[in-house]
Amino acid sequence: MRAHVLTYGCQMNEYDTHTIQSELVSGGHQMVDHPNDANLIILNTCAVRGKPVEKVISVLGEFRKDKRNGRDLTVALMGCLAQLEEGQDIADKFGVDILLGPGAITDILPAVDAIEAGKEHFRSLEFKSDLETYITPAPDSLTGFLTIMRGCNHHCTYCIVPTTRGPEVSRPVDVIMQEAEAMQKAGIQEIYLLGQNVNSYGLGEAHLPSFAELLKEVASTGIPRVKFTTSHPMNFTSDIIDAIAETPNICNFIHLPVQSGSDRVLKRMAREYGRERYLNIIREIREKVDDVVISTDIIVGFPGETEEDFEMTMSLYEEVAYEHAYMFIYSARPGTPSYKHFDDMPKTVKTERLQRLIERQKELSYRANNRYVGRDLRVLVKEMAQKGDYVMGHSDQNHTVLVPKEQISRMGLYDVRIESATPHTLYGTVKGFKSSSIPLMMV
Ligand code: SF4
């Protein structure tokens, strides 16, 4: 088959897409760059909020029309939405041929074989424990994504992930290290360790290292930049902070979702920590890790959130002085405890609060970014910027950095002198080219 994958949602889905592509190619199928050239289209879906689900529905509508107009097309639905009843109903409605849950992605070859053999549908929704499958590095890339575990044992009331990805399962350390070493040999400059809650890697498994030990082991491959996402404050322990502080190529960038600054709301979210415990972790990070950049996730307008609760979120935001944040309005998702037990609040109230937070975040980010003017940052350049005269890269701490395109001939790591800043971007000029082997495609 000529296959194409459309990926929605988080970096874990990016990794799963890469896994599926590797499986298909190893099974003799061909990956094509454009959906129009494909006769097998796979939608790797996200179910965390309503919007990505709406997108998938509209795309499936197009493919159903194509099939009705005689196009030879097999459609597969995978990812978090596939695991939910909602996703299975959608699959029935749009005549999806293959349905694979996040725990069964390695069933893609038997699924395609079954359809090619004339079977009408193929479904696999079990949580397989085949996390030892070795995945080769993605070709021609400078950033490598490496999933170290699947699932989550926390039960935040707004979250569908424990239902769609199941309980935490840590991948074998030797397979992780095999993939990391292969990435290092392939010239990867930056590696992301991925999981819904990477901090609990190996928890309760005597034969596995702790997350802090795994971080250091991956760093020992010599890959210039090691990063990880996503973390949970309940498992963000001092040994992790020490590993970051002591190991030069573990980047001083930490994404630590807080979701709310109000103890009352945190309780309703079942986040298991309170405001003070969270702030203590932040204080320890700022104390131990030089020049650290901290980002977070915040949900605004969670059911029952009062104006006072929201003010608690704003004041926590001030106290931490995040350099960056992903901010969302609460989205009621079927199948979650909050959807079942709590009444949603008017969208106008949620969006008004979100707007206030975004305005404050812009001011704080602008102040934080201006601290880098006149300084040198190590920047990984990977692509052309929207603004045609620039190429875009990211610093060790995940700042978006734009440099004039005439200064860059190859993708790779550069030393960049920062000359100006906006709330979301730093501008600079190249001081010295550091390393890479991939020429930059000038458009
Ligand atoms: S920690 Fe909470 S929000 Fe994150 S994946 Fe687990 S249940 Fe969902």
Boltz pocket constraint, residues with backbone or C-beta under 6 A from the ligand:
constraints:
  - pocket:
      binder: B
      contacts: [[A, 152], [A, 153], [A, 154], [A, 155], [A, 156], [A, 159], [A, 160], [A, 161], [A, 162], [A, 196], [A, 197], [A, 232]]
      max_distance: 6.0
